[in-house]
Amino acid sequence: MQLQLLRNALLKLVYGGRTLLIDPDLGPKHSRRSFTGRSENPMVGLPEPIETILAGVDQVIVSHLHADHFDETAKARLSKDLPLICQPGDEETIAAAGFAAVTPLQNFLRLGSIVLNRHPAQHGTGAVVEKMGQVMGFSLEAPGEPVLYWCGDSVLYPPLLDAVAATKPDVIVTHSCGAKWDDTLIVMDAEQTLDLCEAAPGATVIATHMEALDHATVSRAALRAAAEARGIGPDRLLIPADGETIDLRLPERA
């Protein structure tokens, strides 16, 4: 498995013989409005040209339709013939943008040797959940590859913990910037990320979705400091920089 964090939630994942692009947000720096008045978004540019990012992509996964996960630039630059997977309910909107091969992930799908399973996610708590709308997480399994659990835009809550326990992932990808809406947490912050690390001690956790949007409250440095204070080292919690690539192999089983 080779995972490259591009920016925010945008990942390029080589897995099971395929190259997946997850949550494409391809717009230039400061191309969208501010959430808090601190900065226009995204606050940073892409680390590579769009042509390089899209090279070799076999499949696109869009977890939900917020602009920082599927923006207007992505709609314009992605090939309309690329197979695209989304959550149920988003397929008509994506097809209306011209995409010809859109498949909703109801429960699970097979992509060659890969099994893709949908999992619950909750984009906040209380009344803000309705404002944020439906989101999803997912997991990937393939022969010879680590089991990957992608949490998506979700806070840490019991159904997510139950799904992680049932999946028994080797790798967990979190969105850990502590973004807030109406003063309510809408993705994991440092404390929830570290709670998840402790709840899944056999997994390597990769924290993403950081330092790209102006409603975030947790920096990479703050998350690392909090992890060190909890005794969670860099071998358990990886916090990649934009553009960084991580290679992970299937762990040896006892």
ZADO-1210 file (C-alpha; in nm, 4 decimals, padded with zeros to 6 digits):
<atoms>
<atom x="00.0000" y="00.0000" z="00.0000" code="MET" pos="1"/>
<atom x="00.1271" y="00.3426" z="-00.0937" code="GLN" pos="2"/>
<atom x="-00.0622" y="00.6441" z="00.0367" code="LEU" pos="3"/>
<atom x="00.0132" y="01.0008" z="-00.0653" code="GLN" pos="4"/>
<atom x="-00.1483" y="01.2903" z="00.1167" code="LEU" pos="5"/>
<atom x="-00.1898" y="01.5757" z="-00.1292" code="LEU" pos="6"/>
<atom x="-00.3866" y="01.8320" z="00.0734" code="ARG" pos="7"/>
<atom x="-00.6699" y="01.8281" z="00.3238" code="ASN" pos="8"/>
<atom x="-00.8591" y="01.4983" z="00.2628" code="ALA" pos="9"/>
<atom x="-00.7197" y="01.4446" z="-00.0886" code="LEU" pos="10"/>
<atom x="-00.5337" y="01.1136" z="-00.1040" code="LEU" pos="11"/>
<atom x="-00.3762" y="00.9189" z="-00.3871" code="LYS" pos="12"/>
<atom x="-00.3744" y="00.5552" z="-00.2871" code="LEU" pos="13"/>
<atom x="-00.2045" y="00.2682" z="-00.4665" code="VAL" pos="14"/>
<atom x="-00.3754" y="-00.0427" z="-00.3320" code="TYR" pos="15"/>
<atom x="-00.4550" y="-00.3891" z="-00.4626" code="GLY" pos="16"/>
<atom x="-00.3158" y="-00.3117" z="-00.8064" code="GLY" pos="17"/>
<atom x="-00.5247" y="00.0038" z="-00.8501" code="ARG" pos="18"/>
<atom x="-00.4652" y="00.3757" z="-00.8071" code="THR" pos="19"/>
<atom x="-00.7487" y="00.5465" z="-00.6212" code="LEU" pos="20"/>
<atom x="-00.8059" y="00.9203" z="-00.5832" code="LEU" pos="21"/>
<atom x="-01.0032" y="01.0008" z="-00.2700" code="ILE" pos="22"/>
<atom x="-01.1992" y="01.3239" z="-00.2160" code="ASP" pos="23"/>
<atom x="-01.0554" y="01.5401" z="-00.4945" code="PRO" pos="24"/>
<atom x="-01.0251" y="01.9064" z="-00.3964" code="ASP" pos="25"/>
<atom x="-00.8069" y="02.0507" z="-00.6723" code="LEU" pos="26"/>
<atom x="-00.8756" y="02.4243" z="-00.6523" code="GLY" pos="27"/>
<atom x="-00.5946" y="02.6768" z="-00.6182" code="PRO" pos="28"/>
<atom x="-00.5031" y="02.8463" z="-00.2926" code="LYS" pos="29"/>
<atom x="-00.7649" y="03.1001" z="-00.1751" code="HIS" pos="30"/>
<atom x="-01.0167" y="03.0011" z="-00.4458" code="SER" pos="31"/>
<atom x="-01.3086" y="02.9598" z="-00.2019" code="ARG" pos="32"/>
<atom x="-01.4638" y="03.1710" z="00.0691" code="ARG" pos="33"/>
<atom x="-01.3523" y="03.1850" z="00.4303" code="SER" pos="34"/>
<atom x="-01.5500" y="03.0036" z="00.6989" code="PHE" pos="35"/>
<atom x="-01.4299" y="03.2136" z="00.9916" code="THR" pos="36"/>
<atom x="-01.2837" y="03.5331" z="00.8444" code="GLY" pos="37"/>
<atom x="-00.9298" y="03.4125" z="00.9155" code="ARG" pos="38"/>
<atom x="-00.8389" y="03.3190" z="00.5578" code="SER" pos="39"/>
<atom x="-00.9888" y="03.2273" z="00.2252" code="GLU" pos="40"/>
<atom x="-00.9753" y="02.8545" z="00.1509" code="ASN" pos="41"/>
<atom x="-00.7900" y="02.6382" z="00.0851" code="PRO" pos="42"/>
<atom x="-00.5164" y="02.8097" z="00.2834" code="MET" pos="43"/>
<atom x="-00.2388" y="02.6285" z="00.0955" code="VAL" pos="44"/>
<atom x="-00.1829" y="02.5270" z="-00.2633" code="GLY" pos="45"/>
<atom x="-00.1441" y="02.1771" z="-00.3999" code="LEU" pos="46"/>
<atom x="00.2061" y="02.0291" z="-00.3628" code="PRO" pos="47"/>
<atom x="00.2089" y="01.8989" z="-00.7213" code="GLU" pos="48"/>
<atom x="00.0578" y="02.0018" z="-01.0556" code="PRO" pos="49"/>
<atom x="-00.2913" y="01.8670" z="-01.1158" code="ILE" pos="50"/>
<atom x="-00.1630" y="01.6700" z="-01.4144" code="GLU" pos="51"/>
<atom x="00.0770" y="01.4816" z="-01.1865" code="THR" pos="52"/>
<atom x="-00.1929" y="01.4153" z="-00.9281" code="ILE" pos="53"/>
<atom x="-00.4320" y="01.2709" z="-01.1873" code="LEU" pos="54"/>
<atom x="-00.1719" y="01.0619" z="-01.3681" code="ALA" pos="55"/>
<atom x="-00.2480" y="00.6902" z="-01.3471" code="GLY" pos="56"/>
<atom x="-00.5729" y="00.7242" z="-01.1510" code="VAL" pos="57"/>
<atom x="-00.8082" y="00.4279" z="-01.2091" code="ASP" pos="58"/>
<atom x="-01.0898" y="00.5104" z="-00.9683" code="GLN" pos="59"/>
<atom x="-01.2269" y="00.8124" z="-00.7798" code="VAL" pos="60"/>
<atom x="-01.4037" y="00.7980" z="-00.4433" code="ILE" pos="61"/>
<atom x="-01.6084" y="01.0991" z="-00.3288" code="VAL" pos="62"/>
<atom x="-01.7246" y="01.0622" z="00.0297" code="SER" pos="63"/>
<atom x="-01.9640" y="01.3589" z="00.0174" code="HIS" pos="64"/>
<atom x="-02.0258" y="01.6762" z="-00.1782" code="LEU" pos="65"/>
<atom x="-01.8749" y="01.9478" z="00.0415" code="HIS" pos="66"/>
<atom x="-01.6441" y="02.1629" z="-00.1700" code="ALA" pos="67"/>
<atom x="-01.3317" y="02.0646" z="00.0223" code="ASP" pos="68"/>
<atom x="-01.3965" y="01.7033" z="-00.0853" code="HIS" pos="69"/>
<atom x="-01.5237" y="01.7524" z="-00.4415" code="PHE" pos="70"/>
<atom x="-01.4735" y="02.1017" z="-00.5751" code="ASP" pos="71"/>
<atom x="-01.5487" y="02.2768" z="-00.9013" code="GLU" pos="72"/>
<atom x="-01.1925" y="02.2364" z="-01.0261" code="THR" pos="73"/>
<atom x="-01.2116" y="01.8613" z="-00.9708" code="ALA" pos="74"/>
<atom x="-01.5398" y="01.8469" z="-01.1607" code="LYS" pos="75"/>
<atom x="-01.3748" y="02.0274" z="-01.4511" code="ALA" pos="76"/>
<atom x="-01.0397" y="01.8482" z="-01.4540" code="ARG" pos="77"/>
<atom x="-01.1312" y="01.4862" z="-01.3827" code="LEU" pos="78"/>
<atom x="-01.2061" y="01.2719" z="-01.6860" code="SER" pos="79"/>
<atom x="-01.5817" y="01.2246" z="-01.7060" code="LYS" pos="80"/>
<atom x="-01.5200" y="00.8593" z="-01.7986" code="ASP" pos="81"/>
<atom x="-01.3329" y="00.7752" z="-01.4780" code="LEU" pos="82"/>
<atom x="-01.5293" y="00.5352" z="-01.2570" code="PRO" pos="83"/>
<atom x="-01.6502" y="00.7267" z="-00.9532" code="LEU" pos="84"/>
<atom x="-01.7882" y="00.5864" z="-00.6268" code="ILE" pos="85"/>
<atom x="-02.0007" y="00.7977" z="-00.3922" code="CYS" pos="86"/>
<atom x="-02.2408" y="00.7600" z="-00.1041" code="GLN" pos="87"/>
<atom x="-02.6049" y="00.6821" z="-00.1864" code="PRO" pos="88"/>
<atom x="-02.7975" y="00.9988" z="-00.2611" code="GLY" pos="89"/>
<atom x="-02.5090" y="01.1842" z="-00.4271" code="ASP" pos="90"/>
<atom x="-02.5029" y="00.9920" z="-00.7546" code="GLU" pos="91"/>
<atom x="-02.7576" y="01.2069" z="-00.9389" code="GLU" pos="92"/>
<atom x="-02.5769" y="01.5309" z="-00.8540" code="THR" pos="93"/>
<atom x="-02.2434" y="01.3875" z="-00.9684" code="ILE" pos="94"/>
<atom x="-02.3946" y="01.2444" z="-01.2872" code="ALA" pos="95"/>
<atom x="-02.5491" y="01.5846" z="-01.3591" code="ALA" pos="96"/>
<atom x="-02.1941" y="01.7257" z="-01.3602" code="ALA" pos="97"/>
<atom x="-02.1209" y="01.5005" z="-01.6574" code="GLY" pos="98"/>
<atom x="-01.9686" y="01.1930" z="-01.4966" code="PHE" pos="99"/>
<atom x="-02.0705" y="00.8814" z="-01.6871" code="ALA" pos="100"/>
<atom x="-01.9756" y="00.5978" z="-01.4517" code="ALA" pos="101"/>
<atom x="-02.1065" y="00.6797" z="-01.1038" code="VAL" pos="102"/>
<atom x="-02.1742" y="00.3988" z="-00.8556" code="THR" pos="103"/>
<atom x="-02.3250" y="00.4517" z="-00.5084" code="PRO" pos="104"/>
<atom x="-02.1654" y="00.2467" z="-00.2329" code="LEU" pos="105"/>
<atom x="-02.4673" y="00.0880" z="-00.0675" code="GLN" pos="106"/>
<atom x="-02.2869" y="-00.1683" z="00.1492" code="ASN" pos="107"/>
<atom x="-01.9876" y="-00.3103" z="-00.0347" code="PHE" pos="108"/>
<atom x="-01.8341" y="-00.3263" z="-00.3809" code="LEU" pos="109"/>
<atom x="-01.5621" y="-00.5298" z="-00.5473" code="ARG" pos="110"/>
<atom x="-01.2959" y="-00.3465" z="-00.7453" code="LEU" pos="111"/>
<atom x="-01.0929" y="-00.6281" z="-00.8950" code="GLY" pos="112"/>
<atom x="-00.9228" y="-00.7889" z="-00.5949" code="SER" pos="113"/>
<atom x="-01.0323" y="-00.5083" z="-00.3606" code="ILE" pos="114"/>
<atom x="-01.3361" y="-00.5255" z="-00.1327" code="VAL" pos="115"/>
<atom x="-01.4684" y="-00.1791" z="-00.0477" code="LEU" pos="116"/>
<atom x="-01.7048" y="-00.1621" z="00.2511" code="ASN" pos="117"/>
<atom x="-01.9101" y="00.1394" z="00.3560" code="ARG" pos="118"/>
<atom x="-01.9046" y="00.2371" z="00.7253" code="HIS" pos="119"/>
<atom x="-02.0904" y="00.4910" z="00.9400" code="PRO" pos="120"/>
<atom x="-01.9643" y="00.8441" z="00.9934" code="ALA" pos="121"/>
<atom x="-02.1135" y="01.1471" z="01.1675" code="GLN" pos="122"/>
<atom x="-02.0115" y="01.4999" z="01.0654" code="HIS" pos="123"/>
<atom x="-02.0544" y="01.6621" z="01.4064" code="GLY" pos="124"/>
<atom x="-02.2939" y="01.6330" z="01.6992" code="THR" pos="125"/>
<atom x="-02.6343" y="01.7674" z="01.7872" code="GLY" pos="126"/>
<atom x="-02.8136" y="02.0103" z="01.5568" code="ALA" pos="127"/>
<atom x="-02.5067" y="02.0696" z="01.3401" code="VAL" pos="128"/>
<atom x="-02.5260" y="01.7139" z="01.2002" code="VAL" pos="129"/>
<atom x="-02.8312" y="01.8085" z="00.9948" code="GLU" pos="130"/>
<atom x="-02.6483" y="02.1126" z="00.8563" code="LYS" pos="131"/>
<atom x="-02.3456" y="01.9039" z="00.7578" code="MET" pos="132"/>
<atom x="-02.5524" y="01.6301" z="00.5959" code="GLY" pos="133"/>
<atom x="-02.4823" y="01.2638" z="00.5373" code="GLN" pos="134"/>
<atom x="-02.1226" y="01.1444" z="00.5083" code="VAL" pos="135"/>
<atom x="-01.9565" y="00.8049" z="00.4980" code="MET" pos="136"/>
<atom x="-01.6446" y="00.6171" z="00.5963" code="GLY" pos="137"/>
<atom x="-01.5144" y="00.3066" z="00.4251" code="PHE" pos="138"/>
<atom x="-01.2627" y="00.0247" z="00.4492" code="SER" pos="139"/>
<atom x="-01.0496" y="-00.1505" z="00.1897" code="LEU" pos="140"/>
<atom x="-00.9261" y="-00.5091" z="00.1900" code="GLU" pos="141"/>
<atom x="-00.7219" y="-00.6941" z="-00.0716" code="ALA" pos="142"/>
<atom x="-00.4920" y="-00.9972" z="-00.0725" code="PRO" pos="143"/>
<atom x="-00.1425" y="-00.9054" z="00.0395" code="GLY" pos="144"/>
<atom x="-00.2452" y="-00.5557" z="00.1517" code="GLU" pos="145"/>
<atom x="-00.3011" y="-00.4036" z="00.4967" code="PRO" pos="146"/>
<atom x="-00.6658" y="-00.3579" z="00.5909" code="VAL" pos="147"/>
<atom x="-00.7347" y="00.0162" z="00.5623" code="LEU" pos="148"/>
<atom x="-01.0128" y="00.1989" z="00.7494" code="TYR" pos="149"/>
<atom x="-01.0837" y="00.5541" z="00.6291" code="TRP" pos="150"/>
<atom x="-01.2890" y="00.7440" z="00.8882" code="CYS" pos="151"/>
<atom x="-01.3937" y="01.0367" z="00.6697" code="GLY" pos="152"/>
<atom x="-01.5393" y="01.3622" z="00.7960" code="ASP" pos="153"/>
<atom x="-01.6511" y="01.2223" z="01.1288" code="SER" pos="154"/>
<atom x="-01.6222" y="01.2813" z="01.4976" code="VAL" pos="155"/>
<atom x="-01.5343" y="00.9840" z="01.7151" code="LEU" pos="156"/>
<atom x="-01.8637" y="00.8248" z="01.8200" code="TYR" pos="157"/>
<atom x="-01.9794" y="00.4752" z="01.9172" code="PRO" pos="158"/>
<atom x="-02.0830" y="00.3419" z="01.5723" code="PRO" pos="159"/>
<atom x="-01.7426" y="00.4376" z="01.4303" code="LEU" pos="160"/>
<atom x="-01.5640" y="00.2677" z="01.7196" code="LEU" pos="161"/>
<atom x="-01.7821" y="-00.0411" z="01.6708" code="ASP" pos="162"/>
<atom x="-01.7012" y="-00.0496" z="01.2983" code="ALA" pos="163"/>
<atom x="-01.3283" y="-00.0174" z="01.3653" code="VAL" pos="164"/>
<atom x="-01.3450" y="-00.3003" z="01.6193" code="ALA" pos="165"/>
<atom x="-01.5298" y="-00.5221" z="01.3705" code="ALA" pos="166"/>
<atom x="-01.2977" y="-00.4387" z="01.0797" code="THR" pos="167"/>
<atom x="-00.9719" y="-00.4838" z="01.2761" code="LYS" pos="168"/>
<atom x="-00.7757" y="-00.2512" z="01.0465" code="PRO" pos="169"/>
<atom x="-00.3995" y="-00.2404" z="01.0156" code="ASP" pos="170"/>
<atom x="-00.4165" y="00.1251" z="00.9085" code="VAL" pos="171"/>
<atom x="-00.6674" y="00.3956" z="01.0054" code="ILE" pos="172"/>
<atom x="-00.6901" y="00.7321" z="00.8280" code="VAL" pos="173"/>
<atom x="-00.8440" y="01.0114" z="01.0356" code="THR" pos="174"/>
<atom x="-00.9510" y="01.3687" z="00.9682" code="HIS" pos="175"/>
<atom x="-00.7960" y="01.5344" z="01.2698" code="SER" pos="176"/>
<atom x="-00.7960" y="01.9127" z="01.2266" code="CYS" pos="177"/>
<atom x="-01.0652" y="01.9751" z="01.4892" code="GLY" pos="178"/>
<atom x="-01.2745" y="02.1837" z="01.2485" code="ALA" pos="179"/>
<atom x="-01.5768" y="02.3509" z="01.4063" code="LYS" pos="180"/>
<atom x="-01.9111" y="02.4760" z="01.2803" code="TRP" pos="181"/>
<atom x="-02.1365" y="02.6822" z="01.5073" code="ASP" pos="182"/>
<atom x="-01.8735" y="02.6206" z="01.7788" code="ASP" pos="183"/>
<atom x="-01.9367" y="02.2463" z="01.7425" code="THR" pos="184"/>
<atom x="-01.6697" y="01.9923" z="01.6523" code="LEU" pos="185"/>
<atom x="-01.7405" y="01.8413" z="01.3084" code="ILE" pos="186"/>
<atom x="-01.4325" y="01.6160" z="01.2668" code="VAL" pos="187"/>
<atom x="-01.1922" y="01.4642" z="01.5175" code="MET" pos="188"/>
<atom x="-00.9671" y="01.6873" z="01.7235" code="ASP" pos="189"/>
<atom x="-00.6434" y="01.5843" z="01.8941" code="ALA" pos="190"/>
<atom x="-00.8153" y="01.4215" z="02.1916" code="GLU" pos="191"/>
<atom x="-01.0515" y="01.2131" z="01.9781" code="GLN" pos="192"/>
<atom x="-00.7701" y="01.1097" z="01.7437" code="THR" pos="193"/>
<atom x="-00.5635" y="00.9870" z="02.0362" code="LEU" pos="194"/>
<atom x="-00.8648" y="00.8126" z="02.1883" code="ASP" pos="195"/>
<atom x="-00.8985" y="00.6232" z="01.8611" code="LEU" pos="196"/>
<atom x="-00.5284" y="00.5333" z="01.8685" code="CYS" pos="197"/>
<atom x="-00.5800" y="00.3826" z="02.2132" code="GLU" pos="198"/>
<atom x="-00.8996" y="00.2036" z="02.1074" code="ALA" pos="199"/>
<atom x="-00.7176" y="00.0369" z="01.8152" code="ALA" pos="200"/>
<atom x="-00.3707" y="-00.0398" z="01.9548" code="PRO" pos="201"/>
<atom x="-00.2843" y="-00.2744" z="01.6678" code="GLY" pos="202"/>
<atom x="-00.3346" y="-00.0114" z="01.3996" code="ALA" pos="203"/>
<atom x="-00.1130" y="00.2571" z="01.2538" code="THR" pos="204"/>
<atom x="-00.3117" y="00.5829" z="01.2504" code="VAL" pos="205"/>
<atom x="-00.2516" y="00.8417" z="00.9785" code="ILE" pos="206"/>
<atom x="-00.3862" y="01.1878" z="01.0625" code="ALA" pos="207"/>
<atom x="-00.4902" y="01.3988" z="00.7616" code="THR" pos="208"/>
<atom x="-00.7223" y="01.6923" z="00.6771" code="HIS" pos="209"/>
<atom x="-00.4942" y="01.9384" z="00.8589" code="MET" pos="210"/>
<atom x="-00.3731" y="02.2969" z="00.8087" code="GLU" pos="211"/>
<atom x="-00.5756" y="02.3539" z="00.4915" code="ALA" pos="212"/>
<atom x="-00.9012" y="02.5182" z="00.6060" code="LEU" pos="213"/>
<atom x="-00.9569" y="02.8229" z="00.8224" code="ASP" pos="214"/>
<atom x="-01.2122" y="02.6634" z="01.0575" code="HIS" pos="215"/>
<atom x="-00.9567" y="02.4063" z="01.1752" code="ALA" pos="216"/>
<atom x="-00.8424" y="02.4296" z="01.5369" code="THR" pos="217"/>
<atom x="-00.5625" y="02.1678" z="01.5572" code="VAL" pos="218"/>
<atom x="-00.2227" y="02.1956" z="01.3896" code="SER" pos="219"/>
<atom x="00.0150" y="01.9138" z="01.3098" code="ARG" pos="220"/>
<atom x="00.2550" y="02.0333" z="01.5791" code="ALA" pos="221"/>
<atom x="-00.0225" y="02.0490" z="01.8390" code="ALA" pos="222"/>
<atom x="-00.1383" y="01.6966" z="01.7538" code="LEU" pos="223"/>
<atom x="00.2165" y="01.5615" z="01.7794" code="ARG" pos="224"/>
<atom x="00.2679" y="01.7325" z="02.1163" code="ALA" pos="225"/>
<atom x="-00.0613" y="01.5926" z="02.2472" code="ALA" pos="226"/>
<atom x="00.0359" y="01.2448" z="02.1259" code="ALA" pos="227"/>
<atom x="00.3717" y="01.2605" z="02.2994" code="GLU" pos="228"/>
<atom x="00.1994" y="01.3676" z="02.6213" code="ALA" pos="229"/>
<atom x="-00.0242" y="01.0587" z="02.5946" code="ARG" pos="230"/>
<atom x="00.2716" y="00.8298" z="02.5223" code="GLY" pos="231"/>
<atom x="00.1717" y="00.7708" z="02.1586" code="ILE" pos="232"/>
<atom x="00.4836" y="00.7842" z="01.9448" code="GLY" pos="233"/>
<atom x="00.5459" y="00.8536" z="01.5759" code="PRO" pos="234"/>
<atom x="00.5482" y="00.4811" z="01.5006" code="ASP" pos="235"/>
<atom x="00.1782" y="00.4616" z="01.5965" code="ARG" pos="236"/>
<atom x="00.0564" y="00.8025" z="01.4799" code="LEU" pos="237"/>
<atom x="00.1789" y="00.9338" z="01.1455" code="LEU" pos="238"/>
<atom x="00.1107" y="01.2995" z="01.0599" code="ILE" pos="239"/>
<atom x="00.2205" y="01.3440" z="00.6988" code="PRO" pos="240"/>
<atom x="00.2993" y="01.6747" z="00.5345" code="ALA" pos="241"/>
<atom x="00.1195" y="01.7734" z="00.2153" code="ASP" pos="242"/>
<atom x="00.2776" y="01.5811" z="-00.0709" code="GLY" pos="243"/>
<atom x="00.4299" y="01.3155" z="00.1547" code="GLU" pos="244"/>
<atom x="00.4058" y="00.9489" z="00.0539" code="THR" pos="245"/>
<atom x="00.3810" y="00.6636" z="00.3050" code="ILE" pos="246"/>
<atom x="00.4520" y="00.2993" z="00.2194" code="ASP" pos="247"/>
<atom x="00.2894" y="00.0427" z="00.4467" code="LEU" pos="248"/>
<atom x="00.3121" y="-00.3339" z="00.4187" code="ARG" pos="249"/>
<atom x="00.0911" y="-00.6062" z="00.5519" code="LEU" pos="250"/>
<atom x="00.2105" y="-00.6749" z="00.9076" code="PRO" pos="251"/>
<atom x="00.3394" y="-01.0165" z="00.9964" code="GLU" pos="252"/>
<atom x="00.0757" y="-01.2190" z="01.1781" code="ARG" pos="253"/>
<atom x="00.1634" y="-01.4308" z="01.4791" code="ALA" pos="254"/>
</atoms>
